[in-house]
Amino acid sequence: MQFPRTMPPLRLALLGVAAFVIFYALGRPSLWLDEAASPLNARFPLDYIVTLSRTLEEHPPLFYILLKGFLRLGHDDITVRLLPALCGLGCVGLLAGVGTRLFSPAAGTAAAAIWLAMPQNLLLSRMARPYSLWLLLFLCALYCLAGWLRRGRPRDIAGMLAAAALMTACHYLSFPLLAAMGLCLLTVAPENRPGWSGRLAAAGLFGLGCAAIAAAAYFGLIAQSHTPQLIAEANETVADAALALGAALGGVLYSFDVWPARLALGAAVLAAFAVLARRDRRNFLVLALLTAVPPLALLALGRSTGLYARHLSSLGIPLALALAGGCNEKPLTRYVDSRYLFSFVPPRGWEVTAETTPSCLTSVTARNGECAFYVCVSEKPEDFLPTSSDFANVELVKDYVATTLKGYNIRCRPTLLQGRQAYDAIYLRNVADERGVVRLQLVHQTFLARGRLLYTLTTYVFGRSEEELKEAAMPCDADIQRSQGTFFLHQPQQNGD
């Protein structure tokens, strides 16, 4: 899903409210004990900060290293809290972006508002501790995860790994979150790559990257620290860990010890997940894994020494997304042609029809009023796209358009569609209507060959002159581009692609 070029007014207003509540009287109350340790640690040289994290300090060094830069501006309470405050504001904007990618712009804005309304999140945004930075980095990873689920681009996996490395350098409780995201990659396929191959490749690549990150964190920091020993020596049972996790989760839902409020919000979350399970299974699985895996991992370890609500603050993100997504519109349904093995997700409210024409084995049309695009499957001409040379194939496409489709002023370039080599062509042609009136047509086509078949994705717009068409845009261009981006070729049951 693409973001609008201008920020919606409601989201802009939300960011304004977030900035006010986060930065208002940021220096009051004064730093408390744990906060006061942050500037004390950050004042040391960089090598000593790393050494401190290797030995006595229970957190990795990233937050203190960044805070050291902010302390150049001063050492008052406001300056010390400026880094987490900026991160908290960034969390509001980035959570809106994640919600937009998973659901819709309205759901993204609602999720950000819900997250901001949770008292703990506002508290952490005004606290000189690493948690708001950690949440911001987690949201960066989720933004890339949502991008992968939308488009299946390798660069989104690279972005997830980069964010994972920074998360681990900020807080060791990142490891359960990385496990949850890895399971999301394995469980839910990208919209434009529904098969298992994309899931396995993404989960495997992410798993290898996370293994390298974990090894670097262990041998570089954790192995020499006293913190794992203190946790291991704690005299507690799985039941103790469950009670601590329950209390921490209650604090995530509502910071204050008001159980009716916590129960009401918990019931709303369960209802939202129930709605998602019925209407939007993909996002239900993603948010359920992000919510359930981290506490279950801690429970399995049977260790909860020093566990507080802020240590589970990452759960506030999928909970807010679930509450917003439960009120979102029903997700779009993929159109599948099982005979010619292709599929795509039509825009919301568009009618899809299929027919056989003299030039197409099947012609599938997605239409909404004057807006439409077409997928034509035809026998590939013997001399069409026969080589691996882009230059030669571009010239052959131009010749095919000019000879067969009667186009002129042809522009063509190589492109990729679902990772396969394809060719984009834009051209003009003259088309007569039922009354014999000739109209000028601007056509945009993408040609993709597989075996003996040629898949052609087509959109067009009419005009009275070339000058008018140069200024014109395809009707519903954004919706059509998003839909064509979900086009997928399924694997045949037998070999012989």
C-alpha positions as CSV (number, residue, x, y, z in Angstrom):
1,M,0.0,0.0,0.0
2,Q,1.4,3.4,-1.0
3,F,1.3,6.4,1.3
4,P,-0.4,9.6,0.1
5,R,2.0,12.4,-0.9
6,T,0.4,14.7,1.6
7,M,-0.1,13.7,5.2
8,P,-3.8,13.3,6.1
9,P,-4.9,16.2,8.3
10,L,-6.1,13.9,11.1
11,R,-2.7,12.2,11.3
12,L,-1.0,15.6,11.3
13,A,-3.2,16.7,14.1
14,L,-2.4,13.5,16.0
15,L,1.3,14.1,15.7
16,G,0.7,17.6,17.1
17,V,-1.2,16.2,20.1
18,A,1.6,13.6,20.6
19,A,4.3,16.3,20.5
20,F,2.4,18.4,23.1
21,V,1.7,15.6,25.6
22,I,5.3,14.2,25.2
23,F,7.2,17.4,25.4
24,Y,5.0,19.5,27.8
25,A,6.9,20.0,31.1
26,L,9.4,17.4,30.0
27,G,11.7,18.2,32.9
28,R,9.1,17.5,35.6
29,P,9.3,15.5,37.7
30,S,13.0,15.4,38.0
31,L,15.1,12.4,37.1
32,W,14.5,9.3,39.3
33,L,17.1,6.7,40.3
34,D,17.1,4.6,37.2
35,E,16.9,7.6,34.9
36,A,19.8,9.3,36.8
37,A,22.0,6.3,35.9
38,S,21.6,7.0,32.2
39,P,23.6,10.3,32.0
40,L,26.1,9.0,34.4
41,N,26.8,6.0,32.1
42,A,26.7,8.2,29.0
43,R,29.4,10.7,30.3
44,F,32.1,8.0,30.0
45,P,34.3,7.5,26.9
46,L,32.8,5.2,24.3
47,D,35.1,2.3,25.0
48,Y,34.3,2.4,28.7
49,I,30.5,2.5,27.9
50,V,30.9,-0.7,25.9
51,T,33.0,-2.2,28.7
52,L,30.3,-1.2,31.2
53,S,27.7,-3.0,29.1
54,R,29.9,-6.1,29.0
55,T,30.2,-6.3,32.8
56,L,27.9,-4.5,35.2
57,E,25.2,-2.7,33.1
58,E,22.2,-5.0,32.2
59,H,21.5,-3.1,28.9
60,P,23.5,-3.0,25.7
61,P,25.4,0.2,25.0
62,L,23.4,1.8,22.0
63,F,21.2,4.1,24.1
64,Y,24.0,5.4,26.2
65,I,26.2,6.0,23.1
66,L,23.4,8.1,21.5
67,L,22.6,9.8,24.7
68,K,26.3,10.9,25.0
69,G,25.7,13.0,21.8
70,F,22.6,14.7,23.3
71,L,24.5,15.5,26.4
72,R,26.6,17.9,24.4
73,L,23.6,20.2,24.4
74,G,23.4,20.2,28.2
75,H,22.9,18.1,31.3
76,D,19.5,19.4,32.5
77,D,16.6,17.0,32.9
78,I,14.9,18.2,29.6
79,T,18.0,17.5,27.6
80,V,18.6,14.1,29.2
81,R,15.0,13.2,28.2
82,L,15.1,14.7,24.8
83,L,16.3,11.5,23.0
84,P,13.5,9.2,24.4
85,A,10.9,12.0,23.8
86,L,11.9,12.2,20.1
87,C,11.8,8.5,19.8
88,G,8.3,8.4,21.4
89,L,7.1,11.0,18.8
90,G,8.7,8.9,16.1
91,C,6.8,5.8,17.4
92,V,3.5,7.6,16.8
93,G,4.3,8.4,13.2
94,L,5.9,5.1,12.4
95,L,3.1,3.1,14.0
96,A,0.7,5.0,11.7
97,G,2.8,3.9,8.8
98,V,2.8,0.2,9.9
99,G,-1.0,0.3,10.3
100,T,-1.3,1.8,6.9
101,R,0.7,-1.0,5.3
102,L,-1.1,-3.7,7.2
103,F,-4.7,-2.3,7.0
104,S,-5.4,1.2,5.7
105,P,-4.4,4.9,6.4
106,A,-7.4,5.3,8.7
107,A,-6.5,2.2,10.7
108,G,-2.9,3.4,10.9
109,T,-3.9,6.7,12.4
110,A,-6.3,4.9,14.8
111,A,-3.6,2.5,15.9
112,A,-1.2,5.4,16.6
113,A,-3.9,7.2,18.6
114,I,-4.6,4.1,20.7
115,W,-0.9,3.5,21.4
116,L,-0.5,7.1,22.5
117,A,-3.5,6.8,24.8
118,M,-1.9,3.8,26.7
119,P,-0.4,5.5,29.7
120,Q,2.7,3.4,29.8
121,N,3.8,4.5,26.3
122,L,3.5,8.1,27.2
123,L,5.5,7.4,30.4
124,L,8.3,5.6,28.5
125,S,8.5,8.5,26.0
126,R,9.3,10.8,28.9
127,M,11.7,8.5,30.6
128,A,15.5,8.6,30.2
129,R,15.8,4.9,29.6
130,P,16.2,2.9,26.4
131,Y,12.6,1.7,26.0
132,S,11.2,4.3,23.6
133,L,14.3,3.9,21.4
134,W,13.9,0.2,21.5
135,L,10.2,0.5,20.5
136,L,11.1,2.8,17.6
137,L,13.6,0.3,16.3
138,F,11.0,-2.5,16.7
139,L,8.6,-0.4,14.7
140,C,11.2,0.0,12.0
141,A,11.5,-3.7,11.8
142,L,7.7,-4.1,11.6
143,Y,7.5,-1.4,8.9
144,C,9.8,-3.5,6.8
145,L,7.9,-6.7,7.7
146,A,4.7,-5.1,6.6
147,G,6.4,-4.1,3.4
148,W,7.6,-7.6,2.8
149,L,4.1,-9.0,3.3
150,R,2.7,-6.4,0.9
151,R,5.3,-6.6,-2.0
152,G,7.8,-9.4,-1.2
153,R,10.9,-7.3,-1.9
154,P,14.3,-8.6,-0.7
155,R,15.2,-5.1,0.5
156,D,12.5,-5.4,3.2
157,I,14.3,-8.4,4.7
158,A,17.5,-6.4,4.6
159,G,15.7,-3.6,6.5
160,M,14.4,-6.1,9.1
161,L,17.9,-7.4,9.7
162,A,19.3,-3.9,10.1
163,A,16.6,-3.0,12.5
164,A,17.1,-6.3,14.4
165,A,20.8,-5.5,14.9
166,L,20.0,-2.1,16.3
167,M,17.2,-3.5,18.5
168,T,19.6,-6.0,20.0
169,A,22.2,-3.3,20.6
170,C,19.4,-1.5,22.6
171,H,17.8,-4.2,24.7
172,Y,18.3,-8.0,25.1
173,L,14.6,-8.6,25.2
174,S,14.7,-8.1,21.5
175,F,15.4,-11.8,21.0
176,P,11.8,-13.0,21.6
177,L,10.6,-10.3,19.2
178,L,13.0,-11.5,16.5
179,A,11.6,-15.0,17.0
180,A,8.1,-13.7,16.6
181,M,9.0,-11.8,13.4
182,G,10.7,-14.9,12.0
183,L,7.6,-17.0,12.6
184,C,5.5,-14.2,10.8
185,L,7.8,-14.6,7.7
186,L,7.3,-18.4,7.8
187,T,3.6,-18.4,8.5
188,V,2.3,-15.5,6.2
189,A,3.2,-15.2,2.5
190,P,3.6,-11.9,0.7
191,E,0.5,-10.9,-1.2
192,N,2.3,-11.1,-4.6
193,R,4.1,-14.4,-3.8
194,P,1.5,-16.7,-2.2
195,G,3.6,-19.9,-2.4
196,W,5.8,-21.5,0.2
197,S,9.1,-20.8,-1.6
198,G,9.0,-17.1,-0.7
199,R,8.2,-17.9,2.9
200,L,11.0,-20.4,3.3
201,A,13.5,-18.2,1.7
202,A,12.6,-15.1,3.7
203,A,12.4,-17.0,7.0
204,G,15.7,-18.8,6.3
205,L,17.5,-15.6,5.4
206,F,16.1,-13.7,8.4
207,G,17.0,-16.7,10.7
208,L,20.6,-16.8,9.5
209,G,20.9,-13.0,10.0
210,C,19.4,-13.2,13.5
211,A,21.7,-16.1,14.4
212,A,24.7,-13.9,13.4
213,I,23.3,-11.0,15.4
214,A,22.8,-13.2,18.4
215,A,26.3,-14.7,18.2
216,A,27.8,-11.2,18.0
217,A,25.7,-10.0,21.0
218,Y,26.6,-13.1,23.1
219,F,30.3,-13.2,22.4
220,G,30.7,-9.4,22.3
221,L,28.6,-8.4,25.3
222,I,26.6,-11.1,27.2
223,A,29.2,-13.7,27.8
224,Q,31.2,-11.4,30.1
225,S,28.2,-9.9,31.9
226,H,27.1,-10.7,35.4
227,T,23.4,-10.2,34.5
228,P,22.8,-13.7,33.1
229,Q,24.3,-15.3,36.2
230,L,22.0,-13.3,38.5
231,I,19.0,-14.3,36.5
232,A,20.0,-18.0,36.4
233,E,20.6,-18.0,40.2
234,A,17.1,-16.6,40.9
235,N,15.1,-19.0,43.0
236,E,11.8,-19.0,41.1
237,T,9.4,-21.4,39.4
238,V,7.4,-21.4,36.2
239,A,4.4,-20.4,38.3
240,D,6.4,-17.4,39.6
241,A,7.2,-16.4,36.1
242,A,3.6,-16.7,35.0
243,L,2.4,-14.4,37.8
244,A,5.1,-11.9,37.0
245,L,4.2,-12.0,33.3
246,G,0.5,-11.5,34.1
247,A,1.2,-8.5,36.3
248,A,3.5,-7.0,33.6
249,L,0.9,-7.6,30.9
250,G,-1.7,-5.8,33.1
251,G,0.6,-2.9,33.3
252,V,0.9,-2.8,29.5
253,L,-2.9,-2.7,29.1
254,Y,-3.2,0.1,31.7
255,S,-0.4,1.4,33.9
256,F,-2.4,2.2,36.9
257,D,-3.6,-0.6,39.2
258,V,-7.2,-0.3,38.2
259,W,-8.4,-3.8,37.4
260,P,-11.8,-2.9,35.9
261,A,-9.9,-0.7,33.3
262,R,-7.4,-3.5,32.6
263,L,-10.2,-6.1,32.2
264,A,-12.2,-3.8,29.9
265,L,-9.3,-3.1,27.6
266,G,-8.3,-6.8,27.7
267,A,-11.8,-7.8,26.6
268,A,-11.7,-5.2,23.8
269,V,-8.4,-6.7,22.6
270,L,-9.8,-10.2,22.6
271,A,-12.9,-9.1,20.7
272,A,-10.6,-7.4,18.1
273,F,-8.6,-10.5,17.6
274,A,-11.8,-12.5,17.2
275,V,-12.9,-10.2,14.5
276,L,-9.6,-10.4,12.8
277,A,-9.6,-14.1,12.9
278,R,-12.9,-14.2,11.0
279,R,-12.2,-11.4,8.5
280,D,-8.5,-11.0,8.0
281,R,-6.6,-14.2,8.8
282,R,-3.3,-12.9,7.5
283,N,-3.1,-9.9,9.8
284,F,-4.6,-12.0,12.6
285,L,-1.7,-14.4,12.4
286,V,0.9,-11.6,12.3
287,L,-0.5,-9.7,15.3
288,A,-1.2,-12.9,17.2
289,L,2.4,-14.1,16.8
290,L,3.8,-10.7,17.8
291,T,1.6,-10.7,20.9
292,A,1.9,-14.3,22.0
293,V,5.5,-15.4,21.2
294,P,7.5,-12.9,23.4
295,P,5.7,-13.7,26.8
296,L,5.5,-17.4,25.9
297,A,9.3,-17.5,25.3
298,L,9.9,-15.9,28.7
299,L,7.5,-18.3,30.3
300,A,9.2,-21.2,28.7
301,L,12.5,-20.0,30.2
302,G,10.9,-19.8,33.6
303,R,12.7,-16.7,34.5
304,S,11.1,-13.3,35.3
305,T,13.6,-11.7,37.7
306,G,13.1,-7.9,37.6
307,L,10.3,-8.1,35.0
308,Y,8.1,-5.1,34.8
309,A,5.5,-3.8,32.4
310,R,8.1,-1.7,30.6
311,H,9.9,-4.9,29.6
312,L,6.8,-6.1,27.8
313,S,6.1,-2.6,26.3
314,S,6.6,-4.0,22.8
315,L,3.2,-5.8,23.2
316,G,1.4,-2.5,23.2
317,I,2.2,-2.2,19.4
318,P,0.4,-5.3,18.2
319,L,-2.4,-4.7,20.7
320,A,-3.0,-1.2,19.3
321,L,-2.9,-2.5,15.7
322,A,-5.4,-5.2,16.6
323,L,-7.8,-2.8,18.1
324,A,-7.6,-0.5,15.1
325,G,-7.6,-3.4,12.6
326,G,-10.7,-5.0,14.2
327,C,-12.6,-1.9,13.1
328,N,-11.1,-1.8,9.6
329,E,-12.9,-2.7,6.4
330,K,-13.0,-6.3,5.3
331,P,-9.7,-7.2,3.5
332,L,-9.5,-7.6,-0.3
333,T,-10.0,-11.0,-1.9
334,R,-7.5,-12.4,-4.4
335,Y,-8.9,-13.3,-7.9
336,V,-7.4,-16.7,-9.0
337,D,-7.4,-18.2,-12.5
338,S,-6.7,-21.9,-11.8
339,R,-6.5,-22.8,-15.5
340,Y,-3.8,-20.3,-16.6
341,L,-2.2,-20.1,-13.1
342,F,-2.3,-16.4,-12.3
343,S,-3.9,-14.3,-9.7
344,F,-4.1,-10.7,-8.5
345,V,-5.9,-8.6,-5.9
346,P,-8.5,-6.3,-7.5
347,P,-9.1,-2.9,-5.9
348,R,-11.9,-2.7,-3.4
349,G,-15.4,-2.5,-4.9
350,W,-14.2,-3.4,-8.5
351,E,-16.0,-6.0,-10.5
352,V,-14.0,-8.8,-12.1
353,T,-15.2,-10.6,-15.2
354,A,-13.5,-13.2,-17.5
355,E,-14.2,-14.1,-21.1
356,T,-12.6,-15.7,-24.1
357,T,-11.9,-13.4,-27.0
358,P,-10.5,-14.0,-30.5
359,S,-7.1,-12.7,-29.3
360,C,-7.1,-14.0,-25.7
361,L,-7.4,-17.5,-24.3
362,T,-8.9,-15.7,-21.3
363,S,-9.4,-11.9,-20.9
364,V,-9.9,-10.9,-17.3
365,T,-11.2,-7.4,-16.7
366,A,-11.3,-5.5,-13.4
367,R,-13.6,-2.5,-13.7
368,N,-15.1,0.3,-11.6
369,G,-17.0,2.8,-13.7
370,E,-14.6,4.3,-16.2
371,C,-11.6,2.8,-14.4
372,A,-10.4,-0.6,-15.7
373,F,-7.4,-2.8,-16.4
374,Y,-7.1,-6.1,-18.2
375,V,-5.1,-9.3,-18.1
376,C,-5.0,-11.1,-21.4
377,V,-3.5,-14.6,-21.7
378,S,-2.7,-15.6,-25.2
379,E,-0.5,-18.0,-27.2
380,K,3.0,-16.4,-27.4
381,P,4.1,-15.7,-31.0
382,E,7.0,-17.9,-32.0
383,D,9.3,-14.9,-32.6
384,F,8.3,-12.9,-29.5
385,L,10.8,-12.5,-26.7
386,P,13.0,-15.4,-27.9
387,T,16.3,-14.2,-26.5
388,S,17.9,-13.2,-23.2
389,S,19.0,-9.9,-24.6
390,D,17.0,-6.9,-23.3
391,F,18.0,-4.8,-26.3
392,A,16.8,-7.4,-28.8
393,N,13.6,-8.1,-26.9
394,V,12.7,-4.4,-26.6
395,E,13.0,-4.1,-30.4
396,L,10.8,-7.2,-30.9
397,V,8.2,-5.8,-28.5
398,K,8.2,-2.5,-30.5
399,D,7.8,-4.4,-33.7
400,Y,5.0,-6.5,-32.2
401,V,3.1,-3.4,-31.0
402,A,3.5,-1.6,-34.3
403,T,2.6,-4.6,-36.5
404,T,0.0,-6.5,-34.5
405,L,-1.5,-3.8,-32.2
406,K,-1.2,-0.9,-34.7
407,G,0.6,1.3,-32.2
408,Y,3.0,4.2,-32.9
409,N,5.2,6.5,-30.8
410,I,6.2,3.4,-28.9
411,R,8.4,3.5,-25.8
412,C,9.5,0.3,-24.3
413,R,11.8,-0.7,-21.4
414,P,12.7,-3.9,-19.6
415,T,11.2,-4.4,-16.1
416,L,10.5,-7.0,-13.5
417,L,7.1,-8.4,-12.6
418,Q,7.1,-10.8,-9.7
419,G,10.8,-11.3,-10.1
420,R,10.4,-12.3,-13.7
421,Q,11.7,-10.5,-16.7
422,A,9.0,-8.4,-18.4
423,Y,8.7,-5.5,-20.7
424,D,6.7,-2.2,-20.3
425,A,5.4,-0.5,-23.4
426,I,3.6,2.8,-23.7
427,Y,2.3,3.8,-27.1
428,L,-0.5,5.6,-29.0
429,R,-3.0,4.1,-31.4
430,N,-6.2,5.2,-33.2
431,V,-9.3,3.3,-32.2
432,A,-12.8,3.5,-33.9
433,D,-15.9,3.2,-31.7
434,E,-19.2,1.6,-32.7
435,R,-20.2,4.7,-34.7
436,G,-17.0,4.7,-36.6
437,V,-15.6,7.8,-34.8
438,V,-11.8,7.5,-34.5
439,R,-10.4,8.3,-31.0
440,L,-6.8,8.6,-29.9
441,Q,-5.8,6.0,-27.2
442,L,-2.8,6.0,-24.9
443,V,-2.0,2.4,-23.9
444,H,0.3,1.1,-21.2
445,Q,1.0,-2.6,-21.4
446,T,3.3,-5.0,-19.6
447,F,4.3,-8.2,-21.4
448,L,5.4,-11.3,-19.5
449,A,6.2,-14.6,-21.2
450,R,6.1,-18.0,-19.6
451,G,6.5,-21.1,-21.7
452,R,4.1,-21.0,-24.6
453,L,1.9,-18.3,-23.0
454,L,2.1,-14.6,-23.1
455,Y,0.5,-12.6,-20.2
456,T,-0.4,-9.0,-21.0
457,L,-1.5,-6.4,-18.4
458,T,-3.2,-3.4,-20.0
459,T,-4.5,0.0,-19.1
460,Y,-5.5,2.8,-21.4
461,V,-7.0,6.3,-21.6
462,F,-8.6,8.2,-24.5
463,G,-8.0,11.7,-25.6
464,R,-8.5,14.1,-28.5
465,S,-4.9,14.9,-29.1
466,E,-1.3,13.9,-28.2
467,E,-0.9,17.0,-26.2
468,E,-4.0,16.2,-24.1
469,L,-2.9,12.7,-23.5
470,K,0.5,13.8,-22.4
471,E,-1.2,15.8,-19.6
472,A,-3.7,13.0,-18.8
473,A,-3.3,10.4,-16.2
474,M,-4.7,6.8,-16.3
475,P,-8.0,6.8,-14.4
476,C,-7.6,5.4,-10.9
477,D,-3.9,5.0,-11.6
478,A,-2.9,4.5,-8.0
479,D,-5.4,1.7,-7.4
480,I,-4.4,0.0,-10.7
481,Q,-0.7,0.1,-9.9
482,R,-1.3,-1.4,-6.4
483,S,-3.5,-4.1,-7.9
484,Q,-1.0,-5.0,-10.7
485,G,1.7,-5.1,-8.1
486,T,-0.1,-8.1,-6.6
487,F,0.0,-10.0,-9.9
488,F,1.3,-13.5,-9.3
489,L,2.1,-16.5,-11.5
490,H,1.5,-19.8,-9.7
491,Q,3.6,-22.8,-10.3
492,P,2.1,-25.6,-12.5
493,Q,1.5,-28.9,-11.0
494,Q,3.9,-30.6,-13.4
495,N,7.3,-29.5,-14.6
496,G,7.6,-27.7,-17.9
497,D,7.4,-24.0,-17.0
